[in-house]
Amino acid sequence: MATVPELDEAERSRLLADHPEWELAREGKAIIRTFQFGNFSEAWGFMSRVALLADAQDHHPEWFNVYAKVEITLTTHDAGTSGGLSHRDVKLARAIDALV
């Protein structure tokens, strides 16, 4: 199976500089961001908008929701030899950031 190229160290640094609300996770193989909304309806609406973006990009986030909190993790499971960050994650993080 062909793999997606992983971001190199400079590209990861640029990603974090351009999107300071995201943090590295999983030993640099993922990024994570927590969003806090006023209520469940706002959180659910945000998740719906993210779902449409993700589906259009064919790159789906891992996420966790409790009431007004949404936690999103981005990683590319077929990047490199064992998963990691790719330009797919950069593109989706940029689109998610534009929603808030």
N, CA, C and O atoms as a GROMACS GRO file, in nm:
protein
  400
    1MET      N    1   0.084  -0.118   0.000
    1MET     CA    2   0.000   0.000   0.000
    1MET      C    3   0.088   0.125   0.000
    1MET      O    4   0.183   0.134   0.079
    2ALA      N    5   0.058   0.217  -0.087
    2ALA     CA    6   0.133   0.343  -0.094
    2ALA      C    7   0.104   0.427   0.028
    2ALA      O    8  -0.007   0.424   0.083
    3THR      N    9   0.203   0.501   0.071
    3THR     CA   10   0.184   0.586   0.188
    3THR      C   11   0.186   0.733   0.149
    3THR      O   12   0.236   0.771   0.043
    4VAL      N   13   0.130   0.813   0.237
    4VAL     CA   14   0.128   0.957   0.222
    4VAL      C   15   0.255   1.011   0.288
    4VAL      O   16   0.290   0.965   0.396
    5PRO      N   17   0.325   1.105   0.226
    5PRO     CA   18   0.447   1.159   0.288
    5PRO      C   19   0.416   1.228   0.422
    5PRO      O   20   0.320   1.304   0.433
    6GLU      N   21   0.499   1.201   0.520
    6GLU     CA   22   0.488   1.268   0.650
    6GLU      C   23   0.549   1.407   0.641
    6GLU      O   24   0.638   1.431   0.559
    7LEU      N   25   0.501   1.497   0.725
    7LEU     CA   26   0.564   1.629   0.735
    7LEU      C   27   0.703   1.612   0.796
    7LEU      O   28   0.723   1.530   0.885
    8ASP      N   29   0.797   1.690   0.748
    8ASP     CA   30   0.929   1.688   0.811
    8ASP      C   31   0.927   1.786   0.929
    8ASP      O   32   0.827   1.853   0.954
    9GLU      N   33   1.037   1.795   1.000
    9GLU     CA   34   1.044   1.877   1.121
    9GLU      C   35   1.013   2.024   1.092
    9GLU      O   36   0.941   2.088   1.169
   10ALA      N   37   1.065   2.078   0.982
   10ALA     CA   38   1.038   2.218   0.947
   10ALA      C   39   0.891   2.239   0.916
   10ALA      O   40   0.833   2.341   0.954
   11GLU      N   41   0.830   2.145   0.846
   11GLU     CA   42   0.687   2.157   0.813
   11GLU      C   43   0.601   2.147   0.938
   11GLU      O   44   0.500   2.217   0.949
   12ARG      N   45   0.638   2.060   1.033
   12ARG     CA   46   0.564   2.050   1.160
   12ARG      C   47   0.575   2.181   1.238
   12ARG      O   48   0.477   2.229   1.295
   13SER      N   49   0.694   2.239   1.240
   13SER     CA   50   0.714   2.366   1.310
   13SER      C   51   0.631   2.477   1.247
   13SER      O   52   0.572   2.559   1.318
   14ARG      N   53   0.627   2.480   1.115
   14ARG     CA   54   0.547   2.581   1.044
   14ARG      C   55   0.398   2.561   1.073
   14ARG      O   56   0.325   2.659   1.092
   15LEU      N   57   0.353   2.436   1.076
   15LEU     CA   58   0.213   2.406   1.109
   15LEU      C   59   0.177   2.463   1.245
   15LEU      O   60   0.073   2.528   1.260
   16LEU      N   61   0.261   2.439   1.345
   16LEU     CA   62   0.232   2.488   1.480
   16LEU      C   63   0.242   2.640   1.489
   16LEU      O   64   0.167   2.702   1.564
   17ALA      N   65   0.333   2.699   1.414
   17ALA     CA   66   0.344   2.846   1.412
   17ALA      C   67   0.221   2.909   1.348
   17ALA      O   68   0.172   3.012   1.394
   18ASP      N   69   0.171   2.846   1.242
   18ASP     CA   70   0.055   2.899   1.170
   18ASP      C   71  -0.076   2.870   1.243
   18ASP      O   72  -0.176   2.939   1.222
   19HIS      N   73  -0.077   2.768   1.329
   19HIS     CA   74  -0.198   2.725   1.400
   19HIS      C   75  -0.164   2.703   1.547
   19HIS      O   76  -0.160   2.589   1.594
   20PRO      N   77  -0.138   2.814   1.621
   20PRO     CA   78  -0.088   2.801   1.759
   20PRO      C   79  -0.185   2.737   1.858
   20PRO      O   80  -0.144   2.696   1.966
   21GLU      N   81  -0.312   2.728   1.823
   21GLU     CA   82  -0.409   2.665   1.913
   21GLU      C   83  -0.398   2.513   1.911
   21GLU      O   84  -0.448   2.446   2.000
   22TRP      N   85  -0.333   2.458   1.810
   22TRP     CA   86  -0.313   2.314   1.799
   22TRP      C   87  -0.183   2.277   1.869
   22TRP      O   88  -0.086   2.353   1.869
   23GLU      N   89  -0.182   2.159   1.930
   23GLU     CA   90  -0.063   2.109   1.999
   23GLU      C   91  -0.024   1.975   1.942
   23GLU      O   92  -0.108   1.897   1.898
   24LEU      N   93   0.106   1.948   1.944
   24LEU     CA   94   0.152   1.816   1.903
   24LEU      C   95   0.105   1.712   2.004
   24LEU      O   96   0.098   1.739   2.124
   25ALA      N   97   0.073   1.594   1.955
   25ALA     CA   98   0.031   1.482   2.039
   25ALA      C   99   0.090   1.355   1.981
   25ALA      O  100   0.144   1.354   1.870
   26ARG      N  101   0.081   1.248   2.056
   26ARG     CA  102   0.126   1.116   2.010
   26ARG      C  103   0.268   1.120   1.956
   26ARG      O  104   0.297   1.070   1.847
   27GLU      N  105   0.356   1.179   2.035
   27GLU     CA  106   0.498   1.186   2.000
   27GLU      C  107   0.522   1.249   1.862
   27GLU      O  108   0.607   1.203   1.786
   28GLY      N  109   0.445   1.355   1.832
   28GLY     CA  110   0.462   1.427   1.708
   28GLY      C  111   0.390   1.367   1.589
   28GLY      O  112   0.407   1.414   1.476
   29LYS      N  113   0.311   1.263   1.611
   29LYS     CA  114   0.240   1.197   1.502
   29LYS      C  115   0.099   1.252   1.480
   29LYS      O  116   0.030   1.211   1.387
   30ALA      N  117   0.056   1.346   1.566
   30ALA     CA  118  -0.079   1.401   1.557
   30ALA      C  119  -0.079   1.542   1.614
   30ALA      O  120   0.016   1.584   1.681
   31ILE      N  121  -0.187   1.615   1.586
   31ILE     CA  122  -0.212   1.744   1.651
   31ILE      C  123  -0.350   1.736   1.713
   31ILE      O  124  -0.438   1.663   1.667
   32ILE      N  125  -0.368   1.814   1.819
   32ILE     CA  126  -0.493   1.811   1.893
   32ILE      C  127  -0.533   1.953   1.931
   32ILE      O  128  -0.448   2.038   1.959
   33ARG      N  129  -0.663   1.978   1.933
   33ARG     CA  130  -0.715   2.108   1.975
   33ARG      C  131  -0.849   2.086   2.044
   33ARG      O  132  -0.929   2.003   2.001
   34THR      N  133  -0.872   2.161   2.150
   34THR     CA  134  -0.999   2.156   2.222
   34THR      C  135  -1.075   2.284   2.197
   34THR      O  136  -1.020   2.394   2.205
   35PHE      N  137  -1.202   2.270   2.166
   35PHE     CA  138  -1.292   2.382   2.140
   35PHE      C  139  -1.398   2.382   2.250
   35PHE      O  140  -1.452   2.277   2.285
   36GLN      N  141  -1.429   2.500   2.303
   36GLN     CA  142  -1.532   2.513   2.405
   36GLN      C  143  -1.642   2.604   2.351
   36GLN      O  144  -1.615   2.714   2.304
   37PHE      N  145  -1.765   2.556   2.359
   37PHE     CA  146  -1.880   2.632   2.309
   37PHE      C  147  -1.974   2.665   2.423
   37PHE      O  148  -1.952   2.621   2.536
   38GLY      N  149  -2.077   2.741   2.395
   38GLY     CA  150  -2.170   2.784   2.498
   38GLY      C  151  -2.266   2.677   2.543
   38GLY      O  152  -2.315   2.679   2.656
   39ASN      N  153  -2.293   2.582   2.454
   39ASN     CA  154  -2.387   2.476   2.489
   39ASN      C  155  -2.370   2.360   2.390
   39ASN      O  156  -2.290   2.367   2.297
   40PHE      N  157  -2.446   2.256   2.412
   40PHE     CA  158  -2.436   2.136   2.330
   40PHE      C  159  -2.476   2.163   2.185
   40PHE      O  160  -2.414   2.110   2.093
   41SER      N  161  -2.578   2.243   2.165
   41SER     CA  162  -2.624   2.272   2.030
   41SER      C  163  -2.516   2.340   1.946
   41SER      O  164  -2.497   2.307   1.829
   42GLU      N  165  -2.444   2.435   2.006
   42GLU     CA  166  -2.335   2.502   1.935
   42GLU      C  167  -2.223   2.403   1.902
   42GLU      O  168  -2.169   2.404   1.792
   43ALA      N  169  -2.190   2.318   1.998
   43ALA     CA  170  -2.085   2.218   1.976
   43ALA      C  171  -2.125   2.122   1.865
   43ALA      O  172  -2.045   2.090   1.778
   44TRP      N  173  -2.249   2.076   1.868
   44TRP     CA  174  -2.298   1.982   1.768
   44TRP      C  175  -2.300   2.048   1.629
   44TRP      O  176  -2.265   1.984   1.530
   45GLY      N  177  -2.340   2.173   1.622
   45GLY     CA  178  -2.340   2.245   1.495
   45GLY      C  179  -2.200   2.256   1.438
   45GLY      O  180  -2.180   2.238   1.318
   46PHE      N  181  -2.104   2.286   1.524
   46PHE     CA  182  -1.963   2.293   1.482
   46PHE      C  183  -1.918   2.158   1.429
   46PHE      O  184  -1.855   2.150   1.324
   47MET      N  185  -1.949   2.052   1.502
   47MET     CA  186  -1.910   1.918   1.459
   47MET      C  187  -1.973   1.884   1.323
   47MET      O  188  -1.909   1.819   1.240
   48SER      N  189  -2.094   1.926   1.301
   48SER     CA  190  -2.159   1.901   1.172
   48SER      C  191  -2.086   1.971   1.059
   48SER      O  192  -2.066   1.914   0.952
   49ARG      N  193  -2.046   2.095   1.083
   49ARG     CA  194  -1.972   2.170   0.980
   49ARG      C  195  -1.836   2.106   0.954
   49ARG      O  196  -1.793   2.095   0.839
   50VAL      N  197  -1.768   2.063   1.060
   50VAL     CA  198  -1.639   1.995   1.044
   50VAL      C  199  -1.658   1.864   0.967
   50VAL      O  200  -1.577   1.830   0.882
   51ALA      N  201  -1.765   1.792   0.998
   51ALA     CA  202  -1.791   1.665   0.929
   51ALA      C  203  -1.806   1.686   0.779
   51ALA      O  204  -1.755   1.606   0.700
   52LEU      N  205  -1.875   1.791   0.738
   52LEU     CA  206  -1.891   1.819   0.596
   52LEU      C  207  -1.757   1.853   0.530
   52LEU      O  208  -1.729   1.807   0.419
   53LEU      N  209  -1.675   1.933   0.599
   53LEU     CA  210  -1.542   1.966   0.546
   53LEU      C  211  -1.457   1.839   0.534
   53LEU      O  212  -1.394   1.815   0.431
   54ALA      N  213  -1.458   1.759   0.639
   54ALA     CA  214  -1.375   1.638   0.641
   54ALA      C  215  -1.418   1.541   0.532
   54ALA      O  216  -1.334   1.482   0.465
   55ASP      N  217  -1.547   1.526   0.515
   55ASP     CA  218  -1.595   1.434   0.413
   55ASP      C  219  -1.557   1.483   0.273
   55ASP      O  220  -1.520   1.403   0.187
   56ALA      N  221  -1.566   1.613   0.252
   56ALA     CA  222  -1.529   1.670   0.121
   56ALA      C  223  -1.380   1.649   0.093
   56ALA      O  224  -1.340   1.634  -0.022
   57GLN      N  225  -1.298   1.649   0.200
   57GLN     CA  226  -1.153   1.630   0.184
   57GLN      C  227  -1.114   1.482   0.193
   57GLN      O  228  -0.998   1.448   0.173
   58ASP      N  229  -1.210   1.397   0.223
   58ASP     CA  230  -1.184   1.254   0.246
   58ASP      C  231  -1.072   1.234   0.347
   58ASP      O  232  -0.982   1.151   0.329
   59HIS      N  233  -1.079   1.312   0.454
   59HIS     CA  234  -0.981   1.303   0.562
   59HIS      C  235  -1.055   1.330   0.693
   59HIS      O  236  -1.091   1.445   0.721
   60HIS      N  237  -1.078   1.228   0.770
   60HIS     CA  238  -1.170   1.237   0.882
   60HIS      C  239  -1.098   1.244   1.016
   60HIS      O  240  -1.003   1.169   1.040
   61PRO      N  241  -1.142   1.336   1.103
   61PRO     CA  242  -1.077   1.354   1.232
   61PRO      C  243  -1.118   1.246   1.332
   61PRO      O  244  -1.218   1.176   1.315
   62GLU      N  245  -1.037   1.235   1.435
   62GLU     CA  246  -1.078   1.163   1.555
   62GLU      C  247  -1.130   1.272   1.648
   62GLU      O  248  -1.068   1.377   1.661
   63TRP      N  249  -1.243   1.247   1.712
   63TRP     CA  250  -1.292   1.350   1.801
   63TRP      C  251  -1.367   1.295   1.919
   63TRP      O  252  -1.408   1.179   1.922
   64PHE      N  253  -1.383   1.384   2.017
   64PHE     CA  254  -1.447   1.350   2.142
   64PHE      C  255  -1.535   1.469   2.179
   64PHE      O  256  -1.491   1.584   2.170
   65ASN      N  257  -1.658   1.442   2.220
   65ASN     CA  258  -1.751   1.549   2.254
   65ASN      C  259  -1.818   1.519   2.387
   65ASN      O  260  -1.870   1.409   2.408
   66VAL      N  261  -1.816   1.616   2.476
   66VAL     CA  262  -1.895   1.612   2.598
   66VAL      C  263  -1.961   1.748   2.612
   66VAL      O  264  -1.893   1.850   2.626
   67TYR      N  265  -2.092   1.750   2.607
   67TYR     CA  266  -2.174   1.870   2.616
   67TYR      C  267  -2.121   1.980   2.525
   67TYR      O  268  -2.140   1.972   2.403
   68ALA      N  269  -2.056   2.082   2.578
   68ALA     CA  270  -2.013   2.197   2.498
   68ALA      C  271  -1.866   2.192   2.458
   68ALA      O  272  -1.813   2.287   2.402
   69LYS      N  273  -1.800   2.081   2.487
   69LYS     CA  274  -1.657   2.066   2.456
   69LYS      C  275  -1.639   1.968   2.342
   69LYS      O  276  -1.698   1.860   2.340
   70VAL      N  277  -1.555   2.007   2.245
   70VAL     CA  278  -1.519   1.920   2.133
   70VAL      C  279  -1.366   1.915   2.126
   70VAL      O  280  -1.300   2.019   2.119
   71GLU      N  281  -1.313   1.796   2.128
   71GLU     CA  282  -1.169   1.776   2.115
   71GLU      C  283  -1.143   1.705   1.983
   71GLU      O  284  -1.199   1.598   1.957
   72ILE      N  285  -1.058   1.765   1.900
   72ILE     CA  286  -1.030   1.709   1.768
   72ILE      C  287  -0.882   1.671   1.761
   72ILE      O  288  -0.794   1.749   1.796
   73THR      N  289  -0.857   1.549   1.713
   73THR     CA  290  -0.722   1.502   1.686
   73THR      C  291  -0.710   1.475   1.538
   73THR      O  292  -0.794   1.408   1.478
   74LEU      N  293  -0.604   1.529   1.478
   74LEU     CA  294  -0.576   1.506   1.337
   74LEU      C  295  -0.448   1.428   1.322
   74LEU      O  296  -0.346   1.462   1.382
   75THR      N  297  -0.453   1.323   1.242
   75THR     CA  298  -0.337   1.243   1.208
   75THR      C  299  -0.370   1.173   1.077
   75THR      O  300  -0.488   1.156   1.042
   76THR      N  301  -0.269   1.132   1.005
   76THR     CA  302  -0.290   1.058   0.881
   76THR      C  303  -0.241   0.916   0.904
   76THR      O  304  -0.121   0.891   0.915
   77HIS      N  305  -0.336   0.825   0.911
   77HIS     CA  306  -0.303   0.687   0.949
   77HIS      C  307  -0.212   0.618   0.847
   77HIS      O  308  -0.139   0.526   0.883
   78ASP      N  309  -0.217   0.661   0.721
   78ASP     CA  310  -0.132   0.597   0.620
   78ASP      C  311  -0.013   0.684   0.580
   78ASP      O  312   0.042   0.670   0.471
   79ALA      N  313   0.028   0.775   0.671
   79ALA     CA  314   0.147   0.857   0.646
   79ALA      C  315   0.270   0.783   0.696
   79ALA      O  316   0.268   0.720   0.802
   80GLY      N  317   0.375   0.791   0.620
   80GLY     CA  318   0.500   0.727   0.660
   80GLY      C  319   0.484   0.578   0.679
   80GLY      O  320   0.406   0.514   0.609
   81THR      N  321   0.558   0.524   0.773
   81THR     CA  322   0.553   0.380   0.795
   81THR      C  323   0.453   0.340   0.904
   81THR      O  324   0.407   0.226   0.908
   82SER      N  325   0.420   0.435   0.993
   82SER     CA  326   0.329   0.400   1.103
   82SER      C  327   0.234   0.513   1.138
   82SER      O  328   0.193   0.526   1.253
   83GLY      N  329   0.198   0.594   1.039
   83GLY     CA  330   0.109   0.706   1.064
   83GLY      C  331   0.187   0.829   1.108
   83GLY      O  332   0.299   0.818   1.157
   84GLY      N  333   0.127   0.944   1.089
   84GLY     CA  334   0.191   1.069   1.128
   84GLY      C  335   0.119   1.187   1.068
   84GLY      O  336   0.010   1.173   1.012
   85LEU      N  337   0.178   1.302   1.078
   85LEU     CA  338   0.120   1.424   1.024
   85LEU      C  339   0.154   1.438   0.876
   85LEU      O  340   0.265   1.407   0.833
   86SER      N  341   0.055   1.484   0.800
   86SER     CA  342   0.075   1.505   0.657
   86SER      C  343   0.010   1.637   0.617
   86SER      O  344  -0.052   1.705   0.698
   87HIS      N  345   0.024   1.669   0.490
   87HIS     CA  346  -0.040   1.791   0.438
   87HIS      C  347  -0.192   1.781   0.446
   87HIS      O  348  -0.260   1.883   0.447
   88ARG      N  349  -0.246   1.662   0.451
   88ARG     CA  350  -0.390   1.646   0.472
   88ARG      C  351  -0.433   1.707   0.606
   88ARG      O  352  -0.537   1.771   0.615
   89ASP      N  353  -0.351   1.685   0.708
   89ASP     CA  354  -0.382   1.740   0.840
   89ASP      C  355  -0.370   1.892   0.841
   89ASP      O  356  -0.451   1.960   0.903
   90VAL      N  357  -0.270   1.944   0.772
   90VAL     CA  358  -0.253   2.089   0.761
   90VAL      C  359  -0.377   2.150   0.695
   90VAL      O  360  -0.431   2.250   0.744
   91LYS      N  361  -0.421   2.092   0.586
   91LYS     CA  362  -0.536   2.144   0.512
   91LYS      C  363  -0.662   2.141   0.596
   91LYS      O  364  -0.739   2.237   0.597
   92LEU      N  365  -0.685   2.030   0.669
   92LEU     CA  366  -0.806   2.020   0.750
   92LEU      C  367  -0.798   2.113   0.871
   92LEU      O  368  -0.898   2.174   0.908
   93ALA      N  369  -0.682   2.124   0.934
   93ALA     CA  370  -0.667   2.216   1.048
   93ALA      C  371  -0.697   2.360   1.004
   93ALA      O  372  -0.765   2.434   1.075
   94ARG      N  373  -0.646   2.397   0.888
   94ARG     CA  374  -0.671   2.533   0.835
   94ARG      C  375  -0.822   2.555   0.813
   94ARG      O  376  -0.874   2.661   0.847
   95ALA      N  377  -0.890   2.456   0.758
   95ALA     CA  378  -1.034   2.468   0.732
   95ALA      C  379  -1.113   2.474   0.864
   95ALA      O  380  -1.209   2.550   0.876
   96ILE      N  381  -1.073   2.393   0.962
   96ILE     CA  382  -1.140   2.394   1.091
   96ILE      C  383  -1.120   2.529   1.159
   96ILE      O  384  -1.215   2.586   1.212
   97ASP      N  385  -0.998   2.580   1.158
   97ASP     CA  386  -0.971   2.710   1.218
   97ASP      C  387  -1.054   2.821   1.156
   97ASP      O  388  -1.093   2.916   1.224
   98ALA      N  389  -1.080   2.811   1.028
   98ALA     CA  390  -1.160   2.913   0.959
   98ALA      C  391  -1.306   2.913   1.006
   98ALA      O  392  -1.376   3.012   0.987
   99LEU      N  393  -1.351   2.804   1.065
   99LEU     CA  394  -1.490   2.796   1.114
   99LEU      C  395  -1.511   2.872   1.244
   99LEU      O  396  -1.623   2.914   1.273
  100VAL      N  397  -1.405   2.889   1.321
  100VAL     CA  398  -1.422   2.951   1.454
  100VAL      C  399  -1.367   3.091   1.459
  100VAL      O  400  -1.373   3.157   1.563
   0.00000   0.00000   0.00000
